[in-house]
Amino acid sequence: MFDRPDSGERALVVHPVFANAPSCDVHEFIELALSAGADVEDTVIVNRPRPEARLLIGSGKVAELAEMVARLGIELVLVSHALSPSQERNLERELKCRVLDRGGLILDIFAQRARSFEGKLQVELAQLRHLSTRLVRGWTHLERQKGGIGLRGPGETQLETDRRLIRDRIRKLTARLEKVDRQRELGRQNRLRNEVPTVALVGYTNAGKSTLFNALTEADVYAADQLFATLDPTLRRLELDDHVVTVLADTVGFVSDLPHELVAAFKATLTETREADVILHVIDASDPERSLREQQVNAVLEEIGAGDVEQIRVYNKIDAAGLPPQVAEASESRPAAVWLSALTGDGLSLLRTVLTQRFRQDHIRGTLRLESSEGAARARLFEMGAVTDERYDEDGQCWLDIDMTAKDFMRMCSQTGLVPERLEREDTPGAQRVSR
């Protein structure tokens, strides 16, 4: 057994391609390697009719790779295909260096990006669940039974101890994340009580979600041209036109073949997407594979139970694609779409207008006449911040111009005894007319 080096920057990428089997994008996998901090020395594409049980890619190709590893001084071999624990162990023995598959590479990137307490807990939980299946011959120096006094090893005792420690740690992390989930649920319930809608940003990694988030909310969330630049979810207040207020949530980016350990660990974070009123699906307009990326994100949304949430497509990076800002109305088969550039700001006003119109459907605007004896209703409307103008006529009657959600208006009417039909409703796009 070899000693695992602390560094792993000099890397060799191995991309197996099997007949009649889908494979990941090799260019995306190289981007993942670069995002993890690896210095990719070379890329080897291996074509085979089917996976080989012991070494995945066959002993002949492994012998060629071992020669490359020794010649180039490779410290880490990255395989773009999922490896079983035994395959990973066998490849490490033959290549004399560390071997990491796609899932392990993504977990490593997430471990580097996590900054918040919740994010670190989620990543550690995912890593332990991944590691629990890979405790194979990790302590071979203790497994051997040698002859002679004082040389008899404890056999599998150390391996069993590691497994027990990992199980205990997983239970503790799960309990902590359940507590965090309860705290997030309290925040969601408060937003529901205050009638504050939530807009969730989702999309393939490096589509520009964080840049768009900063442009809309003037936040300072870290954004960079790399995969999984940001990991921790962030919520900010977003004020739209006509005093419409929402909460914008920036979530973790998606990727094809997302490890199941991550989907399970980030369940609490992904709940923000599932419980959102509207999803902004950010798509890289300059990506030649944008249709495929859009399908992959929608597949993940279906997996986490967010497939039925109303969606608005946002085609970002039109400056790189050479496209003008524009809006496409929703149809029976496709949601509404906005073309913009979060980097230059072109088209941001169009997105704000689309969101304003969407949430204006739940608002009412109009004039309400109150008698002098209905001061309680007037005070309640001012308390709710719904009054935009106030006038009095010569008979002492009060005329209030109000702007509020339909739910708040109906609740106010039930509390004060007002008849909803007394509201003289303005004609607004998408609003239902309230009869006098």
C-alpha positions in Angstrom: 0.0 0.0 0.0 1.3 3.5 -0.9 1.3 6.6 1.1 -1.3 9.1 0.0 0.4 12.5 -0.6 -1.1 15.6 0.9 -1.0 17.5 -2.5 -2.9 16.4 -5.6 -2.3 19.2 -8.1 -0.6 17.2 -10.9 -3.5 15.3 -12.4 -4.3 12.9 -15.2 -7.8 12.8 -16.6 -9.2 9.4 -17.7 -12.4 9.5 -19.7 -13.9 6.1 -20.4 -16.4 5.8 -23.2 -18.4 2.6 -23.3 -20.5 1.4 -26.3 -24.3 2.0 -26.0 -23.8 3.8 -22.7 -24.1 7.5 -22.0 -20.9 9.3 -20.8 -20.4 12.7 -19.3 -19.0 15.7 -21.1 -15.2 15.4 -21.0 -14.7 19.2 -21.3 -17.1 19.7 -18.3 -15.1 17.1 -16.3 -11.9 18.9 -17.0 -13.5 22.2 -15.8 -14.5 20.4 -12.6 -10.8 19.3 -12.2 -9.6 22.8 -12.7 -12.2 24.1 -10.3 -10.9 21.7 -7.7 -7.4 23.2 -8.1 -5.9 20.4 -10.1 -3.2 21.0 -12.8 -4.3 18.7 -15.6 -1.2 17.4 -17.3 -3.0 15.2 -19.9 -6.3 13.6 -20.9 -6.7 10.0 -21.9 -9.9 8.8 -23.6 -10.5 5.1 -23.3 -13.0 3.4 -25.7 -14.3 0.0 -24.6 -17.3 -2.2 -25.4 -18.3 -2.5 -21.7 -16.9 -1.7 -18.2 -14.4 -4.3 -16.8 -15.3 -5.5 -13.3 -11.9 -5.3 -11.7 -10.2 -2.2 -13.2 -13.1 -0.6 -15.2 -10.9 0.0 -18.3 -8.9 -3.2 -18.6 -5.4 -4.2 -17.5 -3.7 -3.3 -20.7 -4.8 0.3 -20.6 -4.1 0.5 -16.9 -0.5 -0.6 -17.6 -0.2 2.3 -20.1 -1.6 4.7 -17.6 0.9 3.5 -14.9 3.7 4.3 -17.3 2.3 7.8 -17.9 1.9 8.4 -14.2 5.5 7.5 -13.5 6.8 9.5 -16.4 4.8 12.7 -15.8 5.0 12.6 -12.0 1.2 12.3 -11.7 -0.1 12.5 -8.1 -3.8 12.1 -8.9 -5.8 10.3 -11.5 -9.3 11.6 -12.1 -11.8 9.2 -13.7 -14.9 10.7 -15.3 -16.9 7.5 -14.5 -18.3 6.2 -11.2 -16.0 3.7 -9.6 -16.9 1.0 -7.1 -14.8 0.9 -3.9 -12.9 -2.2 -5.2 -12.2 -0.6 -8.6 -10.9 2.5 -6.9 -8.6 0.4 -4.6 -7.4 -1.8 -7.5 -6.6 1.2 -9.7 -4.7 2.9 -6.8 -2.6 -0.3 -6.3 -1.7 -0.5 -10.0 -1.1 3.2 -10.7 0.7 3.9 -7.4 -1.2 7.2 -6.9 -4.6 8.4 -5.7 -7.6 7.8 -7.8 -10.8 9.8 -7.7 -14.1 9.4 -9.6 -16.6 12.0 -10.7 -18.6 11.9 -7.4 -15.5 12.2 -5.2 -14.3 15.1 -7.3 -17.5 17.0 -6.9 -17.5 16.3 -3.2 -14.0 17.8 -2.9 -15.1 21.0 -4.7 -18.0 21.3 -2.4 -15.7 20.9 0.6 -13.6 23.8 -0.7 -16.5 26.1 -1.4 -18.5 25.6 1.8 -18.4 28.7 4.1 -21.4 28.7 6.3 -22.0 26.4 9.2 -24.9 24.7 7.4 -22.9 24.3 4.2 -20.0 22.7 6.1 -22.4 20.3 7.9 -24.0 19.3 4.6 -20.7 18.7 2.8 -19.3 16.7 5.7 -22.4 14.5 5.8 -22.1 13.8 2.1 -18.4 13.0 2.3 -19.0 10.6 5.2 -21.8 8.8 3.4 -19.5 8.5 0.4 -16.5 7.4 2.5 -18.6 4.8 4.4 -18.7 2.6 1.3 -15.0 3.0 0.6 -13.4 1.7 3.8 -11.8 -1.1 1.9 -8.3 -2.2 3.0 -7.7 1.3 4.4 -5.9 -0.3 7.3 -4.2 -3.3 5.7 -1.2 -3.0 8.0 -3.5 -3.9 10.9 -5.4 -6.6 9.1 -2.5 -9.0 8.6 -2.0 -11.8 11.2 1.8 -12.1 11.6 3.6 -14.8 13.5 5.6 -14.3 16.6 5.0 -12.8 20.0 4.0 -9.1 19.7 3.4 -9.3 16.0 -0.2 -10.5 15.9 -2.4 -7.8 14.5 -6.0 -7.1 15.6 -7.4 -8.2 12.3 -10.5 -6.2 11.2 -10.9 -4.3 14.6 -9.6 -1.0 13.2 -11.8 -1.2 10.2 -14.9 -1.9 12.3 -14.0 0.9 14.6 -13.8 3.4 11.7 -17.2 2.3 10.4 -18.7 2.7 13.9 -17.2 6.2 14.3 -18.5 7.2 10.9 -22.0 5.9 11.7 -22.0 7.9 14.9 -20.8 11.1 13.2 -23.5 10.7 10.5 -26.2 10.4 13.1 -24.9 13.6 14.9 -24.7 15.5 11.6 -28.2 14.4 10.6 -29.6 15.6 13.9 -27.9 19.0 13.5 -29.2 19.4 10.0 -32.7 18.5 11.1 -32.4 21.4 13.6 -31.2 23.8 10.9 -34.1 22.6 8.7 -36.6 23.4 11.5 -35.0 26.9 11.8 -35.4 27.5 8.0 -39.0 26.3 8.2 -39.7 28.9 10.8 -38.3 31.6 8.5 -40.5 30.3 5.6 -43.5 30.3 7.9 -42.8 33.9 8.9 -42.6 34.9 5.2 -45.9 33.2 4.5 -47.5 35.0 7.4 -46.2 38.3 6.1 -47.3 37.4 2.5 -43.7 37.9 1.2 -43.2 35.8 -1.9 -40.0 33.9 -2.6 -38.1 33.8 -5.9 -35.5 31.0 -6.2 -32.5 31.2 -8.6 -31.7 27.8 -10.0 -29.6 26.7 -13.0 -26.7 24.7 -14.2 -23.4 25.5 -12.5 -21.6 28.5 -13.9 -24.7 29.9 -15.6 -24.3 33.2 -13.8 -26.8 32.8 -10.9 -24.6 34.7 -8.4 -23.8 37.5 -10.8 -27.6 37.9 -11.5 -28.3 37.7 -7.7 -25.8 40.5 -7.1 -27.1 42.6 -9.9 -30.7 42.4 -8.7 -30.1 42.8 -5.0 -26.8 44.8 -4.9 -25.4 42.0 -2.7 -21.7 41.0 -2.6 -22.1 37.2 -3.1 -18.9 35.7 -4.5 -19.1 35.2 -8.2 -16.4 33.8 -10.6 -16.2 32.1 -14.0 -15.8 28.6 -12.6 -18.0 25.6 -11.7 -19.6 25.7 -8.2 -18.1 29.2 -7.4 -20.6 29.6 -4.7 -22.2 26.9 -2.6 -23.9 28.4 0.5 -27.6 29.5 -0.1 -28.2 33.2 0.3 -31.5 35.1 0.8 -31.9 38.9 0.2 -34.8 41.3 0.1 -35.7 42.3 -3.5 -37.8 45.4 -4.1 -39.5 45.5 -7.5 -41.5 48.2 -9.2 -44.7 49.6 -7.6 -43.5 48.7 -4.1 -43.7 44.9 -4.7 -41.3 43.2 -2.2 -40.0 39.6 -2.6 -37.2 37.5 -1.2 -34.6 36.3 -3.7 -32.8 33.0 -2.9 -29.5 32.0 -4.5 -29.1 28.3 -4.5 -26.4 25.8 -5.3 -25.7 25.1 -9.0 -26.8 21.8 -10.5 -24.7 19.5 -12.7 -25.4 16.3 -14.6 -25.1 13.1 -12.6 -25.1 15.0 -9.3 -24.0 12.5 -6.6 -26.9 11.1 -4.6 -25.0 11.9 -1.4 -25.2 15.6 -2.2 -28.9 15.5 -3.1 -29.6 13.8 0.2 -27.3 16.1 2.2 -28.6 19.3 0.7 -32.3 18.4 1.2 -32.8 21.4 3.6 -31.2 23.9 1.2 -33.1 22.6 -1.8 -36.4 23.0 0.2 -36.0 26.8 -0.5 -36.4 25.9 -4.2 -39.3 23.5 -3.7 -41.2 26.0 -1.5 -40.6 29.1 -3.8 -43.4 30.9 -5.4 -41.5 31.4 -8.7 -38.3 29.8 -10.0 -35.9 31.8 -12.1 -34.2 29.1 -14.3 -30.9 30.8 -15.3 -29.5 29.4 -18.6 -26.2 30.3 -20.2 -27.3 31.7 -23.6 -23.7 31.3 -25.0 -23.5 27.6 -24.1 -23.9 25.4 -27.2 -25.3 22.7 -25.0 -27.9 25.0 -23.3 -30.9 22.8 -24.3 -29.3 19.8 -22.8 -28.4 21.7 -19.6 -31.9 23.0 -19.3 -33.3 19.4 -19.5 -30.8 18.3 -16.9 -31.8 21.1 -14.4 -35.5 20.3 -15.0 -34.7 16.6 -14.2 -33.1 17.6 -10.9 -36.1 19.9 -10.1 -38.4 16.9 -10.6 -36.2 14.8 -8.4 -36.4 17.2 -5.5 -40.1 17.8 -5.9 -40.0 21.3 -7.5 -41.1 20.3 -11.0 -44.5 21.9 -10.6 -43.3 25.3 -9.3 -43.9 28.2 -11.7 -40.8 28.9 -13.7 -39.4 31.8 -15.7 -36.4 31.1 -18.0 -33.6 33.6 -17.8 -31.1 33.4 -20.7 -28.0 35.0 -19.3 -24.7 36.1 -20.9 -26.3 37.5 -24.1 -23.2 39.8 -24.3 -21.2 36.7 -25.0 -23.8 35.2 -27.3 -24.3 38.4 -29.3 -28.1 38.4 -28.6 -30.4 41.4 -27.9 -32.4 41.7 -24.6 -35.9 40.6 -25.1 -39.0 38.9 -23.5 -40.9 35.9 -24.7 -44.4 35.4 -23.3 -45.4 32.1 -21.7 -47.2 29.5 -23.8 -48.9 26.2 -23.0 -45.7 24.2 -23.5 -43.0 26.7 -22.5 -42.7 29.2 -19.5 -41.9 32.9 -20.1 -38.3 33.8 -21.0 -36.1 36.8 -20.6 -32.8 37.4 -22.4 -30.4 39.5 -20.5 -26.8 40.0 -19.3 -26.3 40.1 -15.6 -22.7 41.3 -16.2 -23.5 44.4 -18.3 -27.1 45.0 -17.0 -28.8 44.8 -20.4 -32.3 43.4 -20.0 -32.4 43.5 -16.1 -35.2 46.0 -16.3 -37.2 43.5 -18.5 -36.8 40.8 -15.8 -37.9 43.2 -13.1 -41.0 44.1 -15.1 -41.9 40.5 -15.7 -41.6 39.7 -12.0 -43.6 42.8 -11.1 -46.4 41.8 -13.4 -46.3 38.3 -12.1 -46.7 39.3 -8.4 -49.1 42.2 -9.4 -51.6 39.5 -10.2 -52.0 38.9 -6.4 -52.3 42.6 -5.7 -55.2 45.0 -5.8 -55.2 48.7 -6.3 -58.1 51.0 -5.9 -60.0 53.6 -3.9 -61.9 52.9 -0.7 -64.5 55.3 0.8 -64.7 55.3 4.6 -67.3 57.0 6.8 -66.1 59.0 9.8 -67.2 56.1 12.1 -64.9 53.6 10.4 -61.7 54.9 11.9 -60.6 51.4 12.9 -60.4 50.3 9.2 -58.5 53.5 8.3 -56.0 52.9 11.1 -55.6 49.2 10.1 -54.9 50.1 6.5 -52.2 52.7 7.5 -50.7 50.1 9.9 -50.4 47.6 7.0 -48.7 50.3 4.8 -51.4 49.9 2.2 -52.4 53.6 1.8 -50.8 55.5 -1.1 -53.0 58.6 -0.8 -55.7 60.1 1.4 -58.4 62.7 0.6 -61.5 64.1 2.4 -64.6 65.5 0.8 -66.9 68.2 2.0 -69.1 65.7 3.8 -66.2 64.5 5.9 -65.9 61.2 4.2 -62.4 59.7 3.8 -61.2 58.4 0.4 -58.1 56.2 0.6 -56.1 55.0 -2.4 -54.8 51.5 -1.4 -52.2 49.1 -2.8 -52.0 45.7 -1.1 -52.3 41.9 -1.7 -55.7 40.5 -2.2 -55.2 38.2 0.8 -54.4 41.1 3.1 -57.4 43.1 1.9 -59.8 40.2 2.5 -58.3 39.6 6.0 -58.6 43.3 6.8 -62.3 43.3 5.7 -63.1 40.3 7.9 -61.3 42.0 10.9 -63.0 45.4 10.5 -66.4 44.3 9.1 -66.0 46.2 5.8 -67.7 44.8 2.6 -65.0 44.0 0.0 -67.3 45.2 -2.8 -66.9 48.8 -1.5 -63.5 48.9 -3.1 -63.4 50.8 -6.5 -60.8 48.7 -8.2 -58.4 50.1 -10.8 -57.9 48.3 -14.0 -54.5 46.6 -13.8 -53.0 44.0 -16.1 -53.7 40.5 -14.9 -55.9 41.6 -12.0 -59.5 40.4 -11.4 -62.1 43.1 -11.4 -63.8 43.7 -8.0 -67.4 44.8 -8.6 -68.8 47.8 -6.8 
